[in-house]
Structures are given as C-alpha cells and as structure tokens.
Amino acid sequence: MRVKLLVTVSVLALVGTACTGSSAPGAVGQAPEEPTVPSETLLLGTGSGPLVVEIPAGSVTFEEPGAVASLGGEWVLSTEDSEGSTLLHTRDVASGEIVGATEVPGELDARVVSESGRAVALMDPLPKGWDPFVPLPRATTTIVVADPTGSTEPRTFDLVGNFEPEAFSAADDALFLIQHLPAETPQAYRVTMLDLDTGRVRPVFGPFKGPAERMPGIRLQQVLSPTATHLYTLYSSAHPGYVPHDTPGSGAAIVSFVHVLSLQDGWAHCVGLPKSMWDRPSAEQAMAPSPDGRYLYVVDAGRGEIAVLNTDTLLVRTVEADLGLSGAIGRTTAQMSADGRTLFIATAGPDGSTVTAVDAGTFEALDGWSVDGRISSLGLSGDGARLYAATGDGLVVLDATNGHEVAAVPVAAPDTVTQVLAIAA
C-alpha cells in the first residue's frame, strides 16, 4: 500500500487588540511569553564518547574522553591512568553522582558496561588513530572484567582468538563477544559467549537451536530493547555475495540485516531484510523499537519502505510509506512515540531536515515538519511530549503532537550526536 503525504500547515492569525494602559499579559507593547521546556537530563552519544546534558540550559555536566555509557544510558564509566593502574569512576546519570570507584592493575580502556552498573569489560587501548569499527588483527585477546564498585576483585581472561566485548548478559554472569575470523586477517564475525564463572568461551546458538552464523558485516546502528532484554544491531554486509540464511541466489548485493541478541536467554539470530533494502546507502536506513518491545521498525527512507520485525517470531513484513522526500538523503534517524502509535522519521538533506510523522498502524504519513540544520539523531522526552532533534548546533525541541519548535538549545558537542536518551530522575 502506498500512501500520500498529508502536510498540515499552521496558519498564524494576527488579531489586533485595542488596549491602553493595561498591564495584563498579552498587552500591546509587551513581548509574548516564551514557551518553556521542562528540566530534563539527557545522555547524548557521540563518536567521542557520551555527554550528559541538562535541558533547557544546554549545560554539559559530564564529558570525559574514553568514557563509556551503558546501553540503556543509566550509567557512565570513566577511566583515568594512574602510575600503571586504571582508576574507574561510575556515575549515575540521573543524579550526576559518582556511585562507584575502584582501581584496576594495568593501563586499560573500558569497552562495555553492564546495565546493572556492576560489571565492566576492559582491554588494552587501541593504537592511536585506529578506527574502533575496524577489527584489529590479533591472535590472542586479553579481557579484564571488573566490578566498578570495587566489591569483588577484577578477573583477567586470556583468550585464544580475536574477540571484542559486545554486551553483558542480563544477569552479569556472561560476556557476549564478537569473534573476528580469521583472527589475524578479519573478514567475518560470529557471536560467542564468555562464561564469567568458568572462563570458557562457548558458542551462542540461535532461538531455534541452530549454531551462530559466521558472516561479514559493518555495524550501522545499535539499540537496546525497552525491556533491556534484547540488543538489536543493524548491519550491512561487508563483502558482495553474502546472503543470510537460505535466501536463494547469490549475486553481488550488499545485504542489510538485523542481528538480534537475547541478553536474557543467551541466543543470537540474524534476521535478513528484504532485497529491496539491499545495496542502499547506510545513511538512508535507521531503526526504532516500539515502547512495549514487540516490534522493531527498520526504515529505508530512500526507498520509502519500512520493515516491521516481530520480536517474538522474528518474522519480517514490509510496507510502503510515501514520505514525500526528494533529493539526496544525508542521514536517516527514527524514533517511536511514547504511546507506540506514531513513528517519527527524520531525514537530513543538503538544505535542512524533514521530520515525518507516520501512523504505526496504517503507515500513512500524517504530517511533515521542516527543521533547520542536519538532524543526526532523534530522541523523546521522558513524558513523550517533546522530540529532541540533534543538529550540528545543538538540540531543536519540537512539540511531538504538531511539530512546532518549542526551543533551540545550544550544546557544545565535540562530535556528531548519534544518540539522544532522556534519563528518568
């Protein structure tokens, strides 16, 4: 079904009021009252690390190179070298308080923090200037797992093979790893699991008891489910000819797929997206989960298609949505409304950005709003009433019901903002 874009145009009616000597609000000669934005704490993810920002002032309350945030944004952990050791400080993002501190032998970088804030995986720093999205060739891997509170001693795991930490299990008893293959000339990856009790690396099976697949892939985006039980990663295959599962034919397509990792039950599965989403520029695709976690929406703004993944059955259906877009798309980002009824899709073009509100039931494009600047990420306020659109100059705050700009909040971010999370107090 292809639907048409219906754009609501707001018309401002100018009404003259003959008032003299009045001091009431709205009197002639008195400036109109500025709309207000409630105070809120945001975690902004950037290529240089997380920022903690207070709205509406836009003041940055936390920024440290080398810091990492938990996937859900509740914790931020920073590291500091100290005469051959690494000092760890864990900060509660909502309160801004340091809630844990400990020291770990060796000069290490933090890679991932658990959702509980009670575990962190650390490794040797990458070579200076190395792209963290490019696997580093190595035959062996050393990973240190520490308790940021200092309650238990850190543990060191010396592994044969090339591994990178991906996420902790929901119970903090295992660390999921990306294993790069071959170890010294990486061309593909598979998901494995480090048992933190035994120190053994075990294979991760799929939900249907099949072994984890070996595949090439370039990570485009990663989001945690609202229930914090699943991690979704949008990938594009790194090598032509890769076809997931039993899809017939090989060709030379660059394939898009979603990797689903169950942090609670310990399985992994690769969900192939429809062929119409293959060979697309990565900037045109984005994903967003529904608030109840039942669905994951993968948007291809360039093609005007939305793939809907049922997170229980792992089946995908594809629908068309005429977003009314034209011209080159510099970046696509997506965000679901708090009630799960509206999917907001932001696309950045050469002359600004467009936010399109799409009905999540009928996939009809309901409204479209123009925003100055190039939107790099969308976020939702804690009460669901406002959209935060990250641009190069800061945050544009939009009313989520009608797209009216409520405020522009300057934020001095060191790099492109790729994630906007509102943190509950």
Phi, psi and omega in degrees: 000126177252130183243160183262150180279126177249111183257123178273125180257124179275129180251127181266118178268127180264116183246122179275132180241123181272096179232138176229137175070015181268141176251010181288153177303139179090003180292157179302134178088357179254133182294140178297152181292131180285140176295148182251150176245122180300152179293139182201149176259130179241144169255121178254123175270132178227168178295343180260001180123174184281150172239143171252123188235139175260129178256140011266000184293329184080012182284135178272116183263346175212130175198112178219127177302139179087357178285154175229152179245152172294158185300324179276354175084009183280329185236145171234129180243129179245153181238154179213128178291140180212086174051057177087359177238171178239123176272131179249133175232125179254130183243132171283117187295321184295317183268339183080002184271146172282119186250357179201144178210138177202172181234136182238133178298143179095155177265105191233161173248141175283137179254307180220149177241140180288161180292336178280342185080008184256005179210142177219140176256130182235152178216171174300146178300147174291155176304146182303129180085359182285135178288118183296344179272357177257123181300136177272122180297130177193147182271333179227158183224133174248126180235132175253127177250122184234157173265113183299342178278346182081009184288330179233158181287145177293152179240139180250131181241118177260112188248142173272118182126179184251108186232152171226134177297138179250310181189155173274153173293164182299330181267002181063020180259000179211154177238117177286138184235146167266119177261121179270134185230142341299158189300318186261354174220070189301131177226346181209176179215164169212161182265132175231178183221129176266115176285115186284348176275318184261340183079009181265144174269125183242153175291152175253126180265165177277172180294343180254022173075008175279155180290155177299139184278153172260128187206152170275152179186147174244123183288130178255320183200151179220131179223147176268141178294154179302334179274356181062023180255343182227146176242125181251131179233124177271124183239157164237136182294142185276339185234138177301149175095350179287129177229120182287148175056221183258026180302124183293150177088161179236300177061205181227038186280148167266112193267140172260137178207161178247127175264122181254125179238121177274110179284343183267315185257353171077032175240164179223148181208140177260121181255112179287139176268160184300153183302331180297342178263003177280162176058030180255147174300137184300332182293342184273356185242145179203164179221157180207134178274155173286156184300330180272357177079003184284334183226151172238125181259124177247118187258133168245095186292327181295322179269349184067041180234150177229123174265128182251113180263121172282114188285350175273311183269343184062025175264149184241136168238150184242136178232157177260145176216117179282103183274358177067029183265152175214151180087180183290146178250117181279328179194145176239138174218154186223154180206134176272149175288165183295330180269359178075011183265341185231133175254118179266127181238120179252132177233133179259131177238184182293337184246024182125195185230159176233134172250122181249130177265120184244132176293121184285353177265313182259345184062028171278133176283113189272323187202158178219137184230138178268141180227131175292143179091171182261111180286127179253345178196152175241143174220165182240139177294161183301327179270000178077005186274340186228147172259137173255117178253115181277126175236179181296340182262355182142225183237132171260125183261122182244144170291123186290347181269330185223358177079003179296138178285120181272322182194160170241124186245109177293134176225127181274078178275139182283347185206176179300132178279121182247358180206136176231115180236129173274132185255123180292137180288000000 
